[in-house]
Structure formats: C-alpha cells, structure tokens
Amino acid sequence: MKYGHRIAGVLVLTLAGVLWCAGARAACPDAARIAALARAWEQKAPVRGWPAEMAIEDGLCARELFVRELARTQGRIVGYKAGLTNRAVQQRFGHASPVRGVLFEKMLLPDGAEVPARFGARPVFEADLLVEVKDGAIHNARTHLEALASIARVIPFIELPDLMIAEGEPVNGALIAAINVGARLGVVGRGIDVAPTAEFADALARMRVVVADHSGKDLARGEGAAILGHPLNAAIWLAQDLALADVRLKAGDLLSLGAFTPPLPPTPGTTITVRYEGLPGDPVVSVRFR
C-alpha cells in the first residue's frame, strides 16, 4: 500500500454534511418525537413509528437534538464515532457513506468492566478501535501518514451499541444517524503509542481482529481493512465531517472508527475478549456480561 498517496472515494465530503450546513434544520422531527426518543434511550425501550422514508437531513437534525438530551445525563463530550463504515452494512441500509455519532464520558468503561447483558433495548457488542487525537491538524489530513502524525495512540475498544429500533421496523441511514449511531457504552483498553510510519499504517490495515469468549472459542474474525479499506480512512472521514459542522478536534479527543466484525448479542455469564493480532504487543480488551 502507498500511504503517501491521497485517499479518494470514501473520503469525499458527503452530501449529507453539505445539506446540514446549508440549513436542513427546517426538516427536524418535532420536539415531542425527540423527547420520546430520549425517554426510550433512558428506559432501554425499543423505538417504533419513525418514518421509513426519512431523509438524511432529517436524521442529522434529529441527531443534534437527541445529543442535547443525552448531554443532560451523560457528562461531557469526549469524542465521536463513525458508523456504516463497512460496505456490506452500507448496502444493507441503503446509505453509501458513513454516519457520525457523539461519545460522552459516562459511556466509556475501563478494561474488564462488567455490564448487564441487557444494557440497552437491542444490545450488541462489536470489535472496534479508538484513536486518540494528538492535535487539530488531523482536519487537514488526506493521507494515512498525515493522519498518524496527528494521532497520539490507538486504543483497543469493545463498543456496546444499542440498535434501539424495534425489530421489524424499517431502518435506513437517516434513522441510524438520528439515534446517534446507537452510541450507548464501550470498554476501553490500554492504548498503544503511534509511530507515524508506513510500517505502522500497514500494521493497522493488516491486523487480525479476533473476538473470543471465556472458553477461548473464536466468535468472529476481521481485518483492519474491513473499515473503509483502512481504519485510518474512518479517522480522516470523521475529521472532515466534523469540520463541515464547525467542530474542531483537540488533543485527547477520541474517535471510534467502526466495527471490524459483525455485531453479536451479549449472553449473561460470558466474558468477551478482543485481540488485535499484528499491532505492537498484540493488545487485548475484555468485557464481562452479567
């Protein structure tokens, strides 16, 4: 792979972001619908009745209002997440680009945390990866090496998203955006210092991400390239999408890059471990479901 070359295709600024900046607020769902969404999140209740034909600008506006409600109880914003970073998932939901959500401080738990198996209305777990921003120059990054120069650490991460939407209800990219891309909880492992080199970038793309249970049985496997062809592509996309909304990243901000493996349902009494084979030290992170 030639990491000095400019990245095209997946990193084109999305029409969704342009529409938001152009003033799509008029298409927002009403206050009653947003209040009901916030109550459902708090009560871990499935969401029903959202229109199947909702446009992306409606979903983006709903996300902003929903995030304001979450901020009342979830503390400060500590980062952002990318969803729909896998081509097969994009095709499933009929949305050809990623979508963005917000991470709050109370959502993030330490390595080895124990959480209820039913931590949401429709809980799942995914092998993910965080990057810790080093400086705001990441907004100008267009190559993998430029992105690495503005990243301090990569951090093992088991995301615990909540799909929220009741089974059988229609779901598209706009609705996924509206529910803050399902952000609910996540377990954070020990970070690895970044080397801004082609070798480190290559390790991220080629790493094998293995999800196993407490018996050692492999439940899922993925590769770094499962996320937009390279996990750093998701970091660059997030930085560009945030810039469209006049949000500037700073040192210490966290970016969740997306799922390397399919979402899996949690089972009470199990411990899940994710290994990142090929990164320095083959780091791991784990969570226990009660």
C-alpha positions in Angstrom: 0.0 0.0 0.0 1.3 3.5 -0.8 0.4 5.5 2.3 1.7 8.8 0.9 -0.9 8.9 -1.9 -4.0 10.9 -1.5 -7.1 8.9 -0.5 -10.1 9.2 -2.8 -13.6 7.8 -2.9 -14.7 7.0 0.6 -13.3 10.3 1.9 -15.3 12.6 -0.4 -17.3 15.1 1.8 -20.8 13.7 2.0 -23.9 15.4 0.6 -25.4 14.8 4.0 -22.9 17.1 5.6 -23.4 19.8 2.9 -27.2 19.6 3.4 -26.8 20.0 7.2 -24.6 23.1 6.7 -27.0 24.5 4.2 -29.7 24.8 6.9 -31.6 21.5 7.0 -32.9 22.4 10.4 -36.4 23.0 9.0 -36.7 19.3 8.3 -36.2 18.4 12.0 -38.6 15.9 13.7 -40.7 17.8 16.2 -39.9 18.2 19.9 -42.3 15.5 21.0 -40.6 12.9 18.9 -37.2 13.8 20.2 -38.4 13.7 23.8 -39.9 10.3 23.2 -36.6 9.1 21.7 -34.7 10.4 24.8 -37.2 8.6 27.1 -36.8 5.4 25.2 -33.0 5.6 25.5 -33.2 6.2 29.2 -35.7 3.4 29.7 -33.9 1.0 27.4 -37.1 0.6 25.4 -37.4 -0.2 21.7 -38.3 2.7 19.4 -41.2 2.4 17.0 -43.0 4.6 14.5 -40.3 6.6 12.8 -41.0 7.1 9.1 -39.2 4.7 6.7 -38.7 7.5 4.1 -37.0 9.9 6.5 -34.3 11.9 4.6 -30.7 12.1 5.8 -31.1 15.8 6.6 -34.0 14.9 8.9 -31.8 12.3 10.6 -28.9 14.6 11.1 -31.1 17.3 12.6 -32.7 14.7 14.9 -29.2 13.6 16.0 -28.3 17.1 17.1 -31.4 17.5 19.2 -31.1 13.9 20.6 -27.5 14.6 21.6 -28.5 17.7 23.5 -30.9 15.5 25.5 -28.2 12.9 26.2 -25.8 15.6 27.4 -28.2 16.2 30.4 -27.1 12.9 32.0 -24.0 11.6 30.2 -21.5 14.2 31.0 -19.1 16.0 28.6 -18.4 15.0 25.0 -15.1 13.0 24.9 -15.2 12.0 21.2 -17.1 10.9 18.1 -17.9 7.6 16.4 -18.2 6.5 12.8 -20.9 4.1 11.8 -21.7 2.4 8.5 -18.0 2.1 7.8 -18.4 -1.4 6.2 -19.6 -1.6 2.6 -21.8 -4.5 3.2 -23.6 -2.7 6.0 -24.0 0.4 3.8 -25.7 -1.7 1.2 -27.9 -3.3 3.8 -29.2 0.1 4.9 -29.1 1.8 1.5 -26.7 4.5 2.6 -23.5 4.9 0.7 -21.4 6.8 3.2 -20.6 6.7 6.9 -22.6 8.5 9.6 -21.4 10.2 12.7 -22.3 10.0 16.4 -21.2 11.5 19.7 -19.4 9.8 22.6 -20.0 11.0 26.2 -17.7 10.5 29.1 -20.2 8.3 31.0 -20.4 5.9 28.1 -16.8 4.7 28.4 -15.8 2.0 30.8 -12.4 0.5 31.8 -11.0 -2.7 30.5 -12.5 -5.7 32.2 -15.7 -3.9 33.1 -18.8 -5.9 34.0 -22.1 -4.8 32.4 -25.6 -6.2 32.2 -26.2 -8.3 29.2 -29.3 -6.2 28.6 -27.6 -2.9 28.7 -30.0 -1.4 26.0 -33.2 -2.0 24.1 -31.4 -4.1 21.5 -27.8 -4.5 22.8 -24.9 -5.9 20.8 -21.1 -5.9 21.0 -18.6 -5.2 18.3 -14.8 -5.2 18.0 -13.9 -1.6 17.4 -10.8 0.7 17.7 -10.3 4.1 19.2 -7.7 6.7 18.2 -6.7 9.5 20.5 -6.2 12.8 18.7 -2.9 14.5 19.1 -3.7 17.8 17.6 -6.2 19.6 15.4 -4.1 19.2 12.3 -5.9 16.0 11.7 -8.6 18.1 10.0 -6.1 18.7 7.2 -5.0 15.0 6.9 -5.6 13.5 3.5 -3.2 10.5 3.7 -2.6 7.8 6.3 0.8 9.2 7.2 -0.7 12.7 7.7 -3.4 11.2 9.9 -0.9 9.3 12.0 1.1 12.4 12.6 -2.0 13.9 14.4 -2.8 10.7 16.4 -1.2 10.0 19.8 -2.4 6.5 20.4 -4.6 3.7 19.1 -6.7 2.0 21.7 -8.5 -1.4 21.8 -12.2 -0.9 22.1 -15.2 -3.1 22.5 -18.2 -1.0 21.6 -21.5 -1.8 23.2 -24.0 -0.1 20.9 -27.8 -0.1 21.3 -29.6 -0.6 18.0 -32.7 0.9 19.7 -35.1 0.4 16.8 -37.7 -2.3 17.4 -37.2 -5.5 15.4 -39.3 -5.4 12.2 -39.3 -1.6 12.0 -37.7 0.0 8.9 -34.2 1.3 9.3 -32.1 3.5 6.9 -29.0 5.6 7.2 -31.1 8.6 8.3 -32.6 6.8 11.3 -29.2 5.4 12.3 -27.9 9.0 12.4 -31.0 10.1 14.4 -30.2 7.6 17.2 -26.7 8.9 17.5 -25.4 5.8 15.6 -26.5 3.6 18.5 -23.9 5.0 21.0 -24.6 3.5 24.4 -21.4 2.1 26.1 -17.9 0.9 25.3 -15.0 -0.7 27.0 -11.6 0.9 26.6 -8.3 -1.0 26.7 -4.7 0.1 27.1 -3.5 2.4 24.3 -0.5 2.0 22.0 1.7 4.9 21.1 1.5 5.6 17.4 4.6 5.6 15.2 3.8 7.9 12.2 5.4 5.4 9.7 4.3 3.4 6.7 5.0 0.3 8.8 2.6 1.3 11.5 -0.1 2.2 8.9 0.4 -1.2 7.2 0.0 -3.0 10.6 -3.3 -1.3 11.1 -4.6 -2.4 7.7 -3.3 -6.0 8.0 -4.0 -6.7 11.7 -6.3 -9.6 12.5 -9.1 -8.7 15.0 -10.3 -11.8 16.9 -13.3 -11.9 19.1 -13.3 -14.8 21.6 -15.4 -15.9 24.6 -14.2 -17.0 28.1 -13.6 -20.6 26.9 -11.2 -19.4 24.2 -13.7 -20.1 21.4 -13.4 -17.7 18.5 -16.7 -15.9 17.8 -15.7 -13.7 14.9 -12.6 -12.5 13.0 -11.9 -9.5 10.9 -9.1 -7.5 9.4 -8.1 -3.9 9.7 -9.1 -3.3 6.1 -12.7 -4.1 6.9 -13.3 -0.5 7.9 -13.4 1.6 4.7 -10.4 -0.3 3.3 -8.2 1.0 6.1 -9.2 2.1 9.7 -7.4 5.5 9.3 -9.8 6.3 6.5 -12.6 6.4 9.1 -10.5 8.8 11.2 -9.9 11.1 8.2 -13.6 10.9 7.3 -14.7 11.9 10.9 -12.3 14.8 11.0 -13.6 16.1 7.6 -17.3 15.6 8.6 -16.8 17.4 11.9 -15.1 20.3 10.1 -18.2 20.7 8.0 -20.2 21.2 11.2 -17.6 23.7 12.5 -16.5 21.2 15.2 -12.7 21.3 15.8 -10.9 18.3 17.3 -8.3 18.9 20.1 -5.7 16.8 21.9 -7.3 14.0 23.9 -10.4 13.7 21.8 -11.3 10.1 20.9 -12.5 8.7 17.6 -14.3 5.4 17.3 -13.6 4.0 13.9 -16.3 1.4 13.4 -16.7 -2.4 13.6 -14.2 -4.9 12.3 -16.6 -7.8 12.9 -20.4 -8.3 12.7 -22.4 -7.2 15.8 -23.1 -10.1 18.2 -25.7 -10.4 21.0 -24.4 -10.5 24.6 -25.1 -13.5 26.7 -25.2 -13.4 30.6 -22.3 -15.0 32.3 -19.8 -14.7 29.4 -16.6 -12.8 29.1 -15.6 -11.4 25.7 -12.1 -10.7 24.7 -10.9 -8.9 21.5 -7.3 -9.4 20.3 -5.6 -7.2 17.8 -3.0 -9.5 16.3 -0.3 -7.7 14.4 -0.3 -4.5 16.4 2.7 -4.0 18.7 2.2 -6.4 21.6 -1.0 -7.9 20.2 -3.1 -5.9 22.6 -6.4 -7.2 24.1 -9.5 -5.7 25.7 -12.3 -7.6 27.5 -15.8 -7.2 29.0 -17.9 -9.4 31.1 -21.7 -9.7 30.8 -23.8 -10.5 33.8 
